[in-house]
Amino acid sequence: MADSGQLAVHARSFARARLVLDPWHYLPLLERKPGALRNGAPFVDWTLPAPIAALKDKLRQQPTGDRACVEILLALRAHGSALVTVACELALEHRTLSAAVVLNPVHRLKAPPPPAPLPVSEHLRLACEPQADGARYDQLRACTGR
């Protein structure tokens, strides 16, 4: 308990020689040691959505596949399963397998909306806003000789 709040809930097993491990609790470890994804006890029987599991299997065949898998798993935690699953489906469909290809649509879809325009004080507003005039531009070009 921290500040009278609950930090985590852990399942318990009273069976002999049975571990109950939650892979999400070990995700920070993967940031430092991505190789733990292959043989780490919390990750052996980890059930992931089908597109993510398929992408993980294909990425692990590449030399830097463990690190790419970890980046995608961290995106799962940060952006949610639905968005990352769709991004993995797109990557598998296009047969372009890398963490950057998966995370690009995730970041584009999660990009914050543009900020609202700042209010302009009434005394700063133009009484007569300028009008676009292409002919004036042509006159200026003629004066310079271009």
Summary of the structure (lengths in Angstrom):
residues: 146
radius of gyration: 26.7
end to end distance: 75.3
largest distance: 92.4
contacts: 294
relative contact order: 0.08
helix: 55%
strand: 1%
